Amino acid sequence: MLETDTRIKFYEQPFFINFVLTLFGIALFIFKLIFSVLTNSLALQADAFDNMTDIVMYLTAFIGITFSKKKPNESFPYGYYKMENIVSLIISLFIFYTAYNIILSSITSIIAYFYGIPNIIHFSPIVTVFLIISLFTSVAITIYLKLINKKVNSPIIESESNEKFFDIFISFSVLVGFIGASINIYILDSIIGLFIAIFIIKGGYKTFLESTKILLDAVINFENRSELYNLIKETPNIKKIENMEIRSYGRYIFLEVELLLSKNMPLHQINALKNKLKASINEKFPLIFKIIIIIQGSEKTFSLFAVPLETNQGLDSNISNHFGESPFYGFLEFREGKFTKYEIKPNNFMKEEKRKGILVSDWLISEKVDKIYLKNKLKKGPALVFNNNFVQIELIDLNFLNEIFQRKIP
């Protein structure tokens, strides 16, 4: 769920949550940066810039939520979703530079410590209280995000709650280092600063790599690709998947699939097939934000029609008034609108006591029938089976099999 949902309260909306998190992140960044200068703490400085990476995440979430509501146009056919990746890429470069300087300072400080020149940390009870409050606030926010995500099921909130767990660990480490400085264990601050800076680079690299790949329009490794492929392939009347590409635009996943039909279909049935397939994909894979389906013309050069028969007398066979209880079925093949051949097969389900209509429907679908001619309306069950598999049903007032192609009904 990425867009505003009026069914949930305002404080559960992703936009409101990201607004609060952004303000909290900016406040932490400013205070930690100021305190790191006053106390000369490298760990606190590194923690401040770790909060900067959080702010990047919140801002890109803002951009994603905002631009997800803007419709694509001629200039931007895929929308504006990559805007957040442009912002993320620029800021990730800044994060790299900052982390590099912290690592350099930490290593220098550690070396200096062994030469008897420790980096003196100015311990302050006020800063310690601030670190404790910010730590418990982060824990509370993490719990809040987890509870909200159970209700709204937002991928944005889920990623932010997972990131908060790591922030709690870093904040706790900084607090330990700062307490260590109070008993003159100054090297602990430099080690923790180095440790945090390395993880900042790791997070920055992930942002840099993902943003670069998305901006270069790279195909992503979708975790359930094979399951998605099978779902599409098993859809009725899909003969072949010509191409399937999964890309990211911002934090949104786009699916582009090109399909080949197993038979010729009118436009309204093709549109119905697309809508049905999209609904199935959305239900099974809710993380896919946009689905683009391209359907090619069928390679099939003939059409197959079925007719229930009362007798088996070739083309002079009587058309039956029944569906499930019809003793025989005639199959007529037409190529380019011209009758080419026929075949009559017995109905092996006519003596079934239950569900004979459904069984006959499934049988005719397995024969890849395009249309069925009947003298009376079908019951709801068989009609639904044919409709779901895009088999046309046409009512006729004829008596013999040969009348169908003689009157050019197809």
Residue pairs with C-beta under 8 A, 6 or more apart in sequence:
1 14
1 152
1 153
1 154
2 14
2 64
2 65
2 68
2 154
2 155
2 156
2 252
2 289
3 65
3 68
3 69
4 13
4 14
4 15
5 13
5 152
8 151
8 152
10 16
11 17
12 148
12 151
12 152
13 152
14 61
14 65
14 152
14 154
14 156
14 157
15 62
15 65
17 145
17 148
17 157
17 160
18 58
18 61
18 62
18 65
18 156
18 160
19 62
21 54
21 58
21 141
21 160
22 55
22 58
22 59
22 62
24 137
24 141
25 51
25 54
25 55
25 58
26 55
28 48
28 51
28 134
29 48
29 49
29 51
29 52
29 55
31 130
31 134
32 44
32 45
32 47
32 48
32 51
32 134
33 45
33 48
35 41
35 44
35 124
35 127
35 130
36 42
36 44
36 45
36 47
36 48
37 45
38 122
38 124
38 127
39 121
39 122
39 123
39 124
39 127
39 178
39 181
40 119
40 120
40 121
40 122
41 121
41 174
41 177
41 178
41 181
41 189
41 193
42 102
42 105
42 106
42 109
42 119
42 189
42 190
42 192
42 193
42 194
43 173
43 174
43 177
43 178
43 189
43 190
43 192
43 193
43 196
44 127
44 174
44 178
44 189
44 193
45 102
45 193
46 99
46 102
46 106
46 174
46 192
46 193
46 196
46 197
46 200
47 170
47 171
47 174
47 196
49 95
49 98
49 99
49 102
49 200
50 167
50 170
50 196
50 199
50 200
50 203
51 167
52 91
52 95
52 98
53 95
53 200
53 203
53 204
53 207
54 163
54 167
56 87
56 88
56 91
56 92
56 95
56 207
57 159
57 160
57 163
58 160
59 84
59 87
60 84
60 85
60 87
60 88
60 250
60 251
61 84
61 156
61 160
61 251
63 83
63 84
63 87
63 250
64 81
64 84
64 156
64 250
64 251
64 252
65 156
67 79
67 80
67 81
67 83
67 84
67 250
68 79
68 81
68 250
68 252
68 289
70 79
70 80
71 79
72 78
72 79
78 249
78 254
79 249
81 249
81 250
81 251
81 252
82 214
82 215
82 249
82 250
83 250
84 250
84 251
85 210
85 211
85 214
85 215
85 250
86 211
86 215
88 207
88 210
88 211
89 207
89 208
89 211
89 212
89 215
91 207
92 204
92 205
92 207
92 208
92 211
93 208
95 200
95 201
95 203
95 204
95 207
96 201
96 204
96 205
96 208
98 200
99 197
99 198
99 200
99 201
99 204
100 201
102 193
102 194
102 196
102 197
102 200
103 194
103 197
103 198
103 201
105 193
106 190
106 191
106 193
106 194
106 197
107 194
109 118
109 119
109 187
109 190
109 193
110 187
110 190
110 191
110 194
112 118
112 119
113 119
113 186
113 187
113 190
118 186
118 187
119 186
119 189
119 190
120 186
121 178
121 181
121 186
121 189
123 178
123 181
123 182
127 178
128 175
128 178
128 179
128 182
131 171
131 174
131 175
131 178
132 175
134 171
135 168
135 171
135 172
135 175
138 164
138 167
138 168
138 171
139 168
141 164
142 161
142 164
142 165
142 168
145 157
145 160
145 161
145 164
146 161
148 157
149 157
149 158
149 161
153 286
155 251
155 287
156 251
166 199
170 196
170 199
173 192
173 195
173 196
174 192
174 196
176 188
176 192
177 188
177 189
177 191
177 192
177 193
178 189
180 186
180 188
180 189
181 188
181 189
210 248
213 220
213 248
214 247
214 248
214 249
214 250
217 247
218 247
219 245
219 246
219 247
220 246
220 247
220 248
220 253
222 228
222 246
222 253
224 285
225 246
227 284
228 244
228 246
228 255
228 281
228 284
228 285
229 241
229 244
231 280
231 281
231 284
232 238
232 241
232 244
232 257
232 259
232 277
232 281
233 241
235 273
235 276
235 277
235 280
236 365
236 388
236 389
236 390
237 261
237 262
237 263
237 265
237 273
237 389
237 390
238 259
238 260
238 261
238 262
239 260
239 261
239 262
239 298
239 299
239 300
240 259
240 260
241 257
241 258
241 259
241 260
242 258
242 259
242 260
242 296
243 256
243 257
243 258
244 255
244 256
244 257
244 258
245 255
245 256
245 257
246 253
246 254
246 255
246 256
246 288
247 253
247 254
247 256
248 254
249 289
249 290
252 289
252 290
253 287
253 288
253 289
253 290
254 288
254 289
254 290
254 291
254 292
255 281
255 288
255 290
255 291
255 292
256 292
256 294
257 291
257 292
257 293
257 294
258 294
258 295
258 296
259 293
259 294
259 295
259 296
260 295
260 296
260 298
260 299
261 270
261 273
261 295
261 296
261 297
261 298
261 300
262 298
262 300
262 368
263 298
263 300
263 303
263 368
263 370
264 297
264 298
264 300
264 303
264 370
265 273
265 298
265 390
269 390
270 295
272 390
273 295
273 390
274 293
274 295
276 388
277 291
277 293
278 291
278 293
281 288
281 291
282 288
282 291
301 335
301 336
302 333
302 334
302 335
302 340
303 333
303 334
303 335
303 370
303 371
303 410
304 331
304 332
304 333
304 334
304 367
304 368
304 369
304 370
305 331
305 332
305 333
305 334
305 369
305 370
305 371
305 372
305 373
305 404
305 410
306 329
306 330
306 331
306 332
306 364
306 367
306 369
306 371
306 372
306 373
307 319
307 329
307 330
307 332
307 372
307 373
307 401
307 404
308 319
308 320
308 322
308 323
308 326
308 328
308 329
308 347
308 374
309 317
309 318
309 319
309 320
309 326
309 327
309 328
309 329
309 330
309 344
309 401
310 317
310 318
310 319
310 320
310 321
310 326
310 327
310 328
311 317
311 318
311 327
311 328
312 327
312 328
312 344
312 346
314 344
314 401
315 342
315 400
315 401
315 402
316 400
316 401
316 402
317 328
317 330
317 344
317 400
317 401
318 399
318 400
319 373
319 375
319 396
319 398
319 399
319 400
319 401
320 326
320 327
320 328
320 375
321 375
321 376
322 376
323 357
323 360
323 374
323 376
323 378
323 379
323 382
324 347
324 349
324 350
324 352
324 356
324 357
324 359
324 360
324 382
325 350
325 356
326 347
326 350
326 360
327 346
327 347
327 350
328 344
328 345
328 346
328 347
329 344
329 345
329 346
329 347
329 364
330 342
330 343
330 344
330 401
331 342
331 343
331 344
331 345
331 367
331 369
332 339
332 341
332 342
332 401
332 404
332 405
332 410
333 339
333 340
333 341
333 342
334 340
334 405
334 410
337 408
337 410
339 405
342 401
347 360
348 363
349 356
349 359
349 360
349 363
350 356
352 359
355 381
357 378
357 379
357 381
357 382
358 381
358 382
358 385
360 382
361 381
361 382
361 385
361 386
362 385
364 372
364 386
364 391
365 385
365 386
365 389
365 391
369 391
370 391
370 392
371 391
371 392
371 393
371 394
371 410
372 386
372 391
372 392
372 393
372 394
373 394
373 395
373 396
373 398
373 404
373 409
374 393
374 394
374 395
374 396
375 395
375 396
375 397
375 398
376 395
377 383
377 395
378 386
378 393
383 393
386 392
386 393
394 409
396 404
396 409
398 404
398 407
404 410
